[in-house]
Amino acid sequence: MKQANDDKALRQKIFQLQAEICKALGNPTRMAIVDRLGVGEIAAADLIAGLGISKANLSKHMTILVHGGIVESRRDGRQILYRLIDSEIRKACAVMSSVLYRRLKRGERLASAIDMVKAS
């Protein structure tokens, strides 16, 4: 019985940690940051320019991603460089994109079928 309770507590802890990662990723700008960091380490200035956001806005998003255990930073002179802690995060985002793509395709087929019924 104790083993079952320990397993349940461990699963709950894992679910809690997963939810924290999902919360940290729960913003389109942060998803774009993760996508860009998927190619490797990037300077804060390059992220600001590439995303078209302010330094303050990037700082806010990076704080959430760092606390979520998704991104880490390092200083190189005056530059701050960011990178993904684990490349598997980008793979997880790619899986989500794939699911959304299939869902959108199903929706397009459904919309086409409805249009055909309306036209007849």
N, C-alpha and C positions, 0 to 999 in steps of 0.2 A: 504494500500500500504506500509506503514511504517513497519508493522508487517512482510510482505513478504520480505522486504529488510533486516530486522533484522534477519529473519530465514536464508536467503541466506548467510549473513555475518557470522552467527554462524556456518553454515555447512562448509563454506570455512575455518574457523579457525580450526574446527575439522579435516578437510582433511589435513590441514597444519601440525597439531600435529601428525596425523597418519603417514604422510610422514616422519616426523623427527624420529619417532620410527622405521619405516622401514629402513631408512638410517642407523640408529645406528645398526640395526640387519644385515645390508647388507654385511656381511663378514663371511666366514665359521668358523673362529676362534671365533668370537663373538657369533655365533650360538652355538658352542660347549660350550662356557662359560655359556651361558644361560641354556643350557641343564644340565650342571653339577650343576648350582645353583638351578635348579628346585627341587633338593632333600633337599636343605636347605643351610644354611650359610657355607661358605668354606673359609679357610685361603688362602691368596695369594700364600704361598709356596706350598700348595697342588694343587692349580690350575696350577702353573708353572710345577710341577712334572707330574701331570696327563695329561697335554696338550703337554708337551715337548717343551715349549717355554721359552724364556728368560724373566728375570724380566722386562727389558725395554719394550719388546714386550707386556707383560701382562699389564704393566702400560699404554701403548698407547691405548690398546683395552678397558681397564677399564675406562679411561678418557672419551672415546666416549660413553660407556654404561651409565656412571654416568650422563654426560651432556644430554643424550637422555632420562633420567628419567626412566631407566630400572633397574639400579643397584644402591645400596647404600653401603657405606663402614663404618666400625667403627674400631677403634684401641683398641686392648686388649694387653696391655704391648707393646712388640715389634712386635706383629703380626697385620697384617691388615686382617680383615675379610670382605667378600663380601656376599651380599644376594640380591635376587630379591626384588624390591619394591612392585611388585604386581604379585602374582602367576598366574594371568590370562595371563601374557606374555608367560609362558611356555605352557599353553593351546593353545594359538594362534599359537605357533611354532608347536605343535602337529597337529593342523589342517592343517598347511602347509605341514607337512610331509605326512599326510594322502592323501592329494591332489596329491602330487608328486608320492606316491606309486601307486595310481590308474592310474596316467598318464603313469608311467613306465610299469605297467601291460598291459595297452591298447597297448603300443608300442611293447611289447613282442608278443602279439597276432597278431598284424599287421605284424611284422617281420616273424612270423611263417607262416602266410597266404601267404606272398610274397614268402617265401622259397618253400612252397608247389606248388604254381603256377609255379615257375621257374623249379621245379623238374619234372613237368608233360609235 
